[in-house]
Amino acid sequence: MEVKLDPWGSSQIEDYSKLFEEFGISRFEEILPEIEDPHPYMRRRIIFGHRDYDVVLRAMKAHRPFAVMSGFMPSGRAHFGHMMVMNEIIWHQKHGADAFVAIANMEAHAVRGISWHRCRELGINDYILSLIALGFEPTGHIYFQSENYRMRDLAFELAAETNFSEVSAIYGFSGETSIGHMESVMAQSADILHPQLPDYGGPKPVVVPVGSDQDAHMRLTRDLAYRMRKFLVEQREGYISIRGKAAGPDLIRAAADALIDSGYRIKQYSEHIDLFDGESADRIDEIIREVEVKNGEFGFIPPASIYHRFMTGLTGGKMSSSRPESHIALTEDPDEAASKIMKAITGGKQSLAEQRRYGGEPERCAVYEFLLFHLAEDDRELEELYGECRSGRQMCGSCKKIAAARIREFLREHQSARRDAVHRLKEFGLKL
């Protein structure tokens, strides 16, 4: 039976098919042709899904304001899995996004019991220095959750719109769960939504790069963004309905005045407005959102998200911060990292004879994934390696030597850049 060569490992992506079918995540490859300068993660199907990324893409193309936001819990050393998110944030920043990075010390303290001092130490020494070394610019925003009072005030507002049973159903909370743990959940949602506060220019599309395990949280945050809106704008047959789902008479009147001032024909009722001019619902929603913000409301746009595949751990299974043998830290000794690569589980067969006869399985190989995700710039090289492995012409030892040499070189250069980043912390409003 002929095996179709797919250097991007699409067979693994099928493991995520239920996300498309059950949770409404869209396939990223459908919008890939619209991206002029896609990140390698996009080209190689490492980013496999999205929610509403087309909204972000339209803003990017039109040079309109948009933001990228993600965060890191300082519970252990930053590794190459974390670097994926850092690279996605930096790519969006280079393409015009206002970039936000949270060090989730409230979550680490409440959930993992890590001291505030240790959270700060890990946050700066492991995550922030690597982020800066990789190319994050000081035009962006790096903050510790506990020190961002705009975000914390918003978290309180969001908590007022959320009930215990709802959060318990999502996160499995019980009567033993601490209030601090629950508060950290609201802080995460506030992290995602606060780039839309007036301090940062008001409502705008925001994209959050995450792994698929965070989708439940994205759904909660999108729902909270909707709940904070005072109007619902809907396209009906022949007209647009602007319903004041939580708007009082003064806000209804302000919305009607704004539409009339914009030249639209409307019919105003006590709790809703109908518009008959054939305009798009998106444009009307923009006007209504502006009315909300001018009247002290939030007017949030539901956040978008992109979803990347998890890297396979060096020992098999998921790469995990709590299992040092499964990952390579960005602060790891380069020679130790190379040694880990040489010992990693591969997709090869038990013997050289079997490998030559049946070929290997690069889509099940941690070493090939390091090349695919981080260590090979040339797509053609990956295609050749994949084909050689599948055909049985490439032995695992050869691939390991290539990856080991490259990871040693990468870490030496990255750690040199990290040392330089120490002297740049003040540019980001931070200090050791």
Secondary structure, 3 states (H helix, E strand, C coil): CCCCCCCCCHHHHHHHHHHHHHHCCEEHHHCHHHCCCCCHHHHCCCEEEEECHHHHHHHHHCCCCCEEEEEECCCCCCEHHHHHHHHHHHHHHHCCCEEEEEECHHHHHHHHCCCHHHHHHHHHHHHHHHHHHHCCCCCCEEEEHHHCHHHHHHHHHHHCCCCHHHHHHHHCCCCCCCHHHHHHHHHHHHHHHHHHCHHHCCCCCEEEEEEHHHHHHHHHHHHHHHHCCCCEEEEECCEEEEECCCCCHHHHHHHHHHHHHCCCCEEECCCEEEECCCCCHHHHHHHHHHHHHHCCCCCCCCCEEEEECCCECCCCCECCCCCHHHCCECCCCHHHHHHHHHHCCCCCCCCHHHHHHHCCCHHHCHHHHHHHHHHCCCHHHHHHHHHHHHHCCCCHHHHHHHHHHHHHHHHHHHHHHHHHHHCCHHHHCCCC
